[in-house]
Amino acid sequence: MKQIAEPSAHDRTLRSALKSMPVSQTRLSTNFTWRTMEAIHEVELRRRKRQELVVRRVGLVACVIIAIAALGLGTWIATPILGAAFKQDLADIPASAGGISPVLGAIIIAVPVLIAAERLLYRTYIKQPRKS
Amino acid sequence: MYNDMEQTDSHIITQVLAGHTRHFETLVERYSRQVFALVVRIADSPEDAEEITHDVFIKAYQNLQRFTGTSSFSTWLYRIAYNTAISASRRQKHEAVIEPAQWDAIADSCVDDALDELTQQRIDLLYKAIGMLSPDERAVITLYYMEELPVSEVASITGLTVSNVKIRLMRTRKKLYILMTRLYETDC
């Protein structure tokens, strides 16, 4: 295979022409570093906010799934222990409460409590102050 | 083996990735002039060049976790600068077109002599000719002749092979010679 020669590294005219371009005298503005770092801090802030939002959403979904699973598990464990009477009680529940089922009521109370717990845990263990 | 500068760069990068954003300022201070010097020659406008340089550092910060250390930080940063400046200047189309027949008619020795003869008239003609090159061509000659980078590093920055960089440099030199001749004839 034919070896391609490296171009002449001398080319003094070319070097002089490149150096004589007015851009050689052009300088960055004095506040360039400050302006760039301001933009970088904003980028970092946006990235952290996005990350926090993702963590919160995942936490919320996890809480709801755990709450539903806990209710299901509780029912599954309680049914054989309490026997057929418990099944009958569960079946009678909607008719016994004035409009709202106690199971639904328990969920309505449990969800805000779990959300509050999730926020408290998030603030305590996940949300970190900015280091920069 | 890394030298002190590279160790410092990698140390700073580790600090930035650990969450200490303000350490990135050292990298901005250290490389902004070099990046600007390349960008301003590709972009051909100092105002645009400063904005592009600004964007280069923001892109570098956003992609810092992708920096693997296989090349030096400056080469990696130059690659971002080259790509950003080329994309930004694609809109400006004012490069000169050379007929294929003209390439073959020129002997390499003529080009060597023309680009190495240090007279003010030649420098002035060449200066005008450089302005008529495409952004890619200006970038390659800036990296090779101004920044004095080896062909292998120019290849790494531009994403071309070493052979292609050599070919591009040869063709750019020939193109400059043709443009100089044209400009000389126009001036006379």
Interface residues (C-beta under 8 A of the other chain):
Chain A: I4 A5 E6 P7 S8 H10 D11 R12 T13 L14 R15 S16 A17 L18 K19 S20 M21 V23 S24 T26 L28 S29 F32 T33 R35 T36 M37 A39 I40 H41 V43 E44 K131 S132
Chain B: G19 H20 T21 R22 F24 E25 V28 E29 S32 R33 F36 A37 V40 R41 P46 A49 E50 T53 H54 F57 I58 Y61 Q62 D112 A114 L115 D116 E117 L118 T119 R122 I123 L126 Y127 A129 I130 I141 T142 Y144 Y145 M146 V151 S163 K166 I167 L169 M170 R173 L176
